[in-house]
Amino acid sequence: MATAAQAVLMCQFCTSETNTAKWSCIECSLFLCDKCNIDIHEKVKIAKQHKIVAIRTTDILQNSLDQIPCNIHRNQLCCIFCFSCDELICPKCLLESHKDHILKEIKEIYFEKKSKIESLAEKLRNDLKGRISEKKDNLKKVASLKNQAFKEAHEKITQEDDFISKMKQCSFELLEKVKQESEEIGKHYDSNSKIIDNFEKNVSGRILDAENAIQSGNVEKVFSQVKLLGQDNAYSKPMLKLQQSKICFVKGHKNEFDSKNVFGSLAEIEVIKSYKTDFPVVQKIVPEGSDLWISCSKDETQILKKTNIGEDLHTITNITNIEIYDMAAAKNSDIILNLKKTNKLEILSSATGERQVFFEFVDMRPLGIHVTSTDEVLVGVREITNKNYELTKNSKRQILVLSLEGVQKYVYEYDINNKRLFTYIWRITSTKEGDICVIDQLSCHYTGNVLMINREDQLKWTYTGNLRSKVFRPIDIVATNVGNIIVSDIDNHYLHILSGVDGVLLTHVVTTGIDIVLPGSLVIDNKNTLWVGCSRFKGHADGAEMHALSFSGF
């Protein structure tokens, strides 16, 4: 115990400070260690008769209690404890300043102090044990968290390094592809240049022969040249192998997991076939198998025709005097029609050709319509009491979600912050994930925005055209099978390719570069062919064109 350690007596006979006293000589009043008792004290003649006794713990304690020097009177030993002043005092101290104080035996106070020290020591020992254990646990946790953080950082750095390597590989592959395409275009150019040069050489030779015949005055040669130059193929155009396609780089998206989608890709769009119609505008196109339903007008007569697509357009069904505002196809190939100036949707049976009312609106006018991949019918509507682009607190500009049985399932009108979503819902499409994309017209001049909402009434993004000084007049939209959005911009002869994730412009396709002007209606058929219906320029007699395009990269 601590008291025993404090009460240890050292040998007073030898000079060593480490030899503990085990014996006491009564006559000499000295403490002896084992060595001094045997080797020295017993050999002293005068000390042979001295009484040597073993030192007990109590004797050590009593001796220690009797040998406490006074802090004030250094030549005096303490004899009592002053409880009032909480200090040990000697006889002189007692007489000088402690006469009326409470006094106690040193031994009594010693055991009290000893007990208190033992209690405090035990408490400290327990506290220390608990705190050390807690500190060690905390240190282990910190070390574990640090090690985990270092491990995660190492993994992320490794992944980033791997990602950068993949990006470099993507870059290399795309550059190689661009190089190959460039070489192909070069070959294509050289091939067509030779055709043109040969044509020019042939025609120039014929002209020279004709001039020589005239100058010669030879009647026979003149007659011969007339026959040659009068042939149908004398001035026939060279048969060029033209490729009406456009290649561009589509930047990637940072939220994608596929490295190729993050870096970007080469997008290509190519005209497969172009068809000239005999009407001024292709208003809307809806595919039905290998056929197309086309909404158009001719000689002020509104027409809906079903057309077979081959080398030419072959009309299968022709419905006249029917004004189509918008139309969409269900999975069973039935066509849902929104007729102008009515509050009804009709359904045109692909099997029988019969038309019947699909849905009738009360005090509302239907606008753009779309059928999703899950056969939900999305219908834009507005109230009939106000003008198209006039909004009041009582306005209702909504997208209704209907089943194919004509049951209303949901209404979109306000976002999660109770802010109005739409002004005038011109056209609608949807992605495979179910998000709804809308052309929201803002004026009678067809200016507007493209916006995307999710099924939780949340506006995901808005696209305003990204055209700087040019006016954005979106006419139609369609979603690709990877969820991106194609927007036709009729006045600027553009197709805008937008990311379906955040509405970022991936690329512009300038359609005049592939001989497409005034692009309007858009649809993608079951063969992933993009159909573009166009308008003709005012004052032109030629009919509007319709184009089938292949595309990749978006």
Disulfide bonds with the S-S distance in Angstrom:
none
